[in-house]
Amino acid sequence: MPERIRRIARRAWRAQWPIYCELILFAVLDLAYEVLRAVVAPGASGVRAAFGHAHSVLSGEQALGLNFESWSQRVTDAVAGGRFVTTWYYTLAYTPLFITFFVGLWFLRKRNYAFVRNWFWIAHGVALIAFWLYPLAPPRLVAAGLIDTTKTALTLGGALDWFQHLRNEYAAMPSLHVGQSFLFALTLFWLCRSWGPWRNLWWIVPVWMAWVVFATANHYVFDAIGGIATVLAALFIVDRVSARDIARPWDPVPTADAIGSLDTDSRDPGGPA
C-alpha cells in the first residue's frame, strides 16, 4: 500500500493522469487554501497587530515615496468607468484567470504543466505562512479617504454571502492577485520565445493587476512586492525539489531527437519526484 500511494503521489506531482483527476486536485487544493486562509485569520490581539503592521507599512511606503494607493484610486475614479472596471476585474479575474491559464497550459504545453502547477500551489502555501506570521490590515481599513470599492461586488449581489466567513480580512501580505499574475506573465514570457520582443506584452498583466489592487484599496505597494517575492521563493523551492527531467518553462523546447530521452510519460509513469 505505501508503494502504491507513493506512485500515485509521483503521478500527481508530474500530472501524469487524466484531466478529470487534475480538475479534482485543483478543486481540493483551492478549497484547502480558502479554508486554511480563514483558519490562520488573527484573533483579537492579532487584529491589533494587523493594524499596527498597516501603519508601519504606510510609514515605510511614505518614507520611500511608494504610497501610491490613494493616488491610484483618485486617478481611477477620475476616468469614466474606471471604478467599475477595476472593481469587477478584481472581483472576477482571479479564479477565471488561473483556470484559463492552466487549461491552456494543459492542452498547449503539457510538458511544462506539472512544474508550473506545482510552482503555483507552493506559492499559495508560502503565502499562507505569511498570512499567519504577518497579519496585515488592507488600506481600505486603515488609510483615510480610501473607499472599499469591492465590498459589495465580492458578494455578487448576495450570492456569495455564504463564502464571507472564509474571508480573512487581514491577509493583505502578500498579494497573490499580483503574485499570481506575475507567475503567469513570467511563464508565458519563457514559453513564447518565438514571439520575440512581443512576448514582453505579457508583463502588462501583472502591472495592470497591481494598479487594480491599489485602486480598489485592497493592497499596498509592499503587498505587491511581497506577492512577487512569494512567487520567486516558490520557484526556487519547486526547482530544488523537482527531478531534473521535469521540464522547466525556461528550458528550450527539446528537438525531435531529444524528446525520447526527456519524455517520462511513456517510460515511467511513476518516476522520481
N, C-alpha and C positions, 0 to 999 in steps of 0.2 A: 504493500500500500504506500509506504513513504516514497518508493521509487516512482510509482505511478503519479503521485502528487508532484514530485519533483519534475517529471517530464511535462506534466500539464502546465506547471508554473513556467518552465522554459518556453513552451509553445506560446503561452500568454505573453511573456516578455518579448518574444520575437514576432508576435502577431501572426503566427503560423497556424491559423484556424479559420473557419468560415466567418463571414462578415456578421452573421447573427450573434456569434459569440463575442465579437468585438463590440457590437451595439449593447449587449448585456453588460459587458465590462465597463463601458463608458457610463451607462446609467447607474451602476452600482458605485463607481468611483465618484461620480458627480453628487449622488445622494450622500455618500460618506463625507465628502468635502463640506457640503452645506450643513450637515448635522454637526460635524466637528467644529466648524467655524462658530456655530451657536454655543457649543459646549465650552469653548475657550473664551466666551464673552466674559468680561470682568464683572466682579461683584461691586458692592458699594465703594469699597476702598479702591478697587481697580478703576472705577469710573472717575474718581477724583484724580487718580494718577493719569488717566487718559486726557483729562482737561489740562493737567499740568504739562504733559508732553506736548499738547497742542500749542500752548503758549510758548513753550521752548522752541518748537518748530517755527512758529510765526516770528519769533525774535531772531532766530538764525537766518531765516529767509530775508528778513528785513535788513539784517547786517550785511548780507551778501548781495542785496538788490535783486532777489529772486521772488519777491512776494507779488506774483502775477495774478493771484486768484481774483481779487476784486476788480482789477483792470480788465481781465478777460471776460468777466461777467458783464461789465459795463459795455465793452465793445460788442459783445454778442447781442445784448439787448438793444443796442443802437441799430442793428441790422434787421430789416423787416424779415420776420420768420426765424430769426436767429435762435431765440429761446426755444421755439417749437422744435427745430431741427436738432439742437444739442440735447434737449430733454429726451426726445424719443430715440435718438441714436444711443445715448447712454442706457436707456431703459431696455431697448430691444436688440442692440448689436452684439452683446456679449455672447449669449448662447448660440444664436444663428451664425455668428462669425466663426466660432470654433467647429460647429457642425459642418458648415460649408467647407472650411479648410481641410478637415480630416477626411471627409467624404471624397473630396477632390484628390487628396494625397493617396488614399487607398486605391483609387481607380487609375490614377495617372502616374504616380511614382511610388508604387507599392514597396520597392526595395528600401526606400527611406522612411517608410511609415513607422516601423517599430521604434526606431531611435527617437524620432520626433515626438511620438505619442508618449514614450517613457519620459522624455525631457519635459513635456507639458505637465504631466502629473507629478513628477518630482518637484517641479516649481511650485505646484499647489501645496505639496507637503511642507516645503521650506516656508511658504507664506503662512501656513497655519502656525508654525513655531513662532514666527514674527508677531502674529496677531496675539498670541498667548503672552509672549515676553514683553511686548511693547504696545499695549492698547493705546489708541490714539483717536481722539475725537476729531471728526472731519471739520473742515472750515465752515460748513453750513451751521454747525452747532456752536461755533466759537467766534468767528470773525464778524464784527459789527457791519451791518449793511448788506451782508450776503443773503440771498434768497435760496431756499431749498427748492429748486425747480422740479426735482424728480419725485418729491414726496408722494404726490397723488398719482403720478404716472406709474410708479413702481407697483401699485396695487392693481393696475389695469382696470380701473373703474370698480374695484372691489372684488374682482375675480380672483385675485391673488392675496386676499386678506389672510387666508389660512397659512400663507407662507411667511407672514411677517414675524411670527415668533422664532423663525430660524435666522432672521437678520441679526447680525452683530453690528450695532451702530458704531462700535469703536474699533473696527477692523480697517482703518484707513491706510495703515502702513504695513506692507507695501500695496501699491495699486496694481492689482492683477489685470484691470482693464488695460492699463498701459503696458504692463509686462507681457500679457498675452499677445497684444498687437505687435509688440517688439519681436516676440518669438516668431510670429507668423512672417513678419517682414524679413527677418534675418534668414529664416529658412527659405523663403521664396527668392531672396537675393542670391543665395547659394545655388538654388536649383535652376534658376532662369539664366544660366550662363550665356545661352545663345542669344539673349536679348541685348547683350552689350550694355551700353550705358542706360538703356531704357529700364533695366531691372532696378535702377535706383528709385523708380516711381513707387516701389513697394514701401519706401520709407514714409510716404505720405500717410499710411495707415496709422502707425503709432504717433506721429506728430499730430494728426487730426484727433486721435483719441485723447492725447494729452490735453489738447485745447478743450475738448468736451468735458473732461473730468474737472478741469479748473472752472470752466464757465458755469457748470452745474453745481459748484461748491461742494463736490464730493471728495476731492483730494487736493493736497498741497503739491507744490513742485517737488518737494523732498519725497513725497509718496511715489511720484512718477519715477524719480531716480531710483528709489527703493525697489520698484517693480522691475526695472531693467536689471538692477543688481541681483535680484532674486532669480531671474531667468538665467543670467550668466553663471550664478552659483550652481543652479540645477544643471546647466550644460556641462560644467566641469565634473559634477558628480556622475551624471549618466555616461559621460565619455570614459571616466575612470572604471566604472563597474561593468560596462558592456564589452562583450567579446569583440575582438578586432574584425571579425567577419560580418558584424552587423554594420550595414552601410551608414556612414555619416553623411549628412546633407552637403558638407563641404567637399566630400570626396569626388573626384572626377567620375563621370559615367564610365563603367567598365567597357572595354572593347568586346567584340564577339568572342575572341579567343580567351578572354579572361572571365567571362560570365560563368563558365562551368566550374571554375575554381572558387568563385566568390558566392555563388548561389547555394545556400544551405537548405532551401525549401525541399528539394527533391533528394538531397544527400542524407540529411539527418534532421528530422522534424523536431527532435529534442534539442540536441546541440548544446554547447556551453552557453551560459547566460551572457 
